[in-house]
Amino acid sequence: MKATSDMRAHTREDALIIAEYTTSKETSHCLIKNISAGGLFVKTSWKLDAGQSITLTFPLFDVDETITVSGTVSRLEPMGFAVTFDQPIDDWVCEKGQFPKIINEGDR
């Protein structure tokens, strides 16, 4: 997997993870395309509002164990949206400032 970085505080890792998201209006499934300790990008055709609160549940390091994170929709794009986590998941970051190997749907 290729790590991407720009002006973000945390290195973002490319991903391919199916997640469930919940907002005040709906619960649906989506595809996480990249993730970091501070946020992620979701590929979906669902349209959300910038600033909207969101909770996501997905496997990260093990297909049999899910995590739940909460955040805010911080950016909208034609093919999805970005989420900034309420609390960075720093306890999952390695000493080098990157995630250990994350799962992908191909690992199932």
C-alpha positions in Angstrom: 0.0 0.0 0.0 1.2 3.5 -0.8 1.2 6.2 1.9 0.1 9.6 0.8 0.9 12.9 2.6 0.3 16.5 2.0 -0.6 19.2 4.5 -2.1 16.6 6.9 -0.8 16.1 10.5 -0.7 12.3 9.9 0.4 10.2 7.0 -2.6 8.7 5.2 -2.5 5.1 4.0 -4.4 3.9 0.9 -7.1 1.4 2.0 -10.0 -0.7 0.7 -12.2 -1.3 3.7 -16.0 -1.7 3.8 -17.4 0.3 6.7 -20.8 1.1 8.2 -21.5 4.8 8.8 -24.2 6.4 10.9 -25.4 10.0 10.9 -28.5 11.6 12.5 -30.3 10.8 9.3 -29.2 7.4 8.1 -27.1 4.3 8.5 -25.4 2.9 5.4 -22.3 1.1 4.1 -19.4 2.7 2.3 -15.9 2.1 1.2 -12.9 3.7 3.0 -10.3 4.6 0.3 -7.6 6.0 2.7 -7.1 6.5 6.4 -4.8 8.1 8.9 -4.7 8.7 12.7 -6.7 11.9 12.1 -9.3 11.0 9.5 -10.3 9.1 6.4 -11.8 9.4 2.9 -15.0 7.5 2.1 -16.0 6.6 -1.5 -19.8 6.6 -1.8 -22.6 8.1 -3.9 -24.5 9.1 -0.7 -24.5 12.9 -0.2 -23.8 14.2 3.2 -23.5 17.8 4.6 -20.1 19.3 5.4 -19.9 19.7 9.2 -22.3 16.8 9.8 -21.4 14.4 12.7 -20.7 10.8 11.7 -19.8 7.5 13.3 -18.0 4.8 11.4 -17.5 1.1 12.3 -15.0 -1.0 10.4 -12.2 -3.6 10.7 -8.7 -2.0 10.7 -6.0 -4.5 11.6 -8.0 -7.7 11.9 -11.0 -8.7 9.8 -12.7 -10.2 12.8 -12.4 -7.1 15.1 -14.1 -3.8 14.3 -13.4 -0.3 15.7 -15.8 2.6 16.0 -14.7 6.2 15.5 -16.6 9.4 15.5 -15.9 12.6 13.5 -17.1 15.4 11.3 -17.6 15.4 7.5 -14.9 17.9 6.7 -14.8 17.9 2.8 -17.2 16.9 0.1 -16.2 15.6 -3.3 -18.2 14.2 -6.2 -17.2 10.6 -5.4 -17.4 10.8 -1.6 -16.4 12.7 1.5 -13.6 13.2 4.0 -14.0 12.8 7.8 -11.9 14.4 10.5 -11.9 12.3 13.6 -13.0 13.9 16.9 -10.0 12.4 18.6 -6.9 11.2 16.6 -6.3 7.5 16.9 -2.7 8.1 17.9 -2.5 4.9 20.0 -2.6 3.0 16.7 0.3 4.9 15.2 3.7 3.3 15.2 6.8 5.0 16.3 7.5 6.2 12.8 4.2 8.0 12.7 2.4 5.5 10.5 -0.1 2.8 10.9 1.0 -0.8 11.1 -0.3 -2.9 8.2 -4.1 -2.4 7.9 -6.5 -4.9 6.4 -8.0 -4.7 3.0 -11.1 -6.4 1.7 -8.9 -8.7 -0.3 -7.7 -10.1 3.1 -11.1 -11.7 3.8 
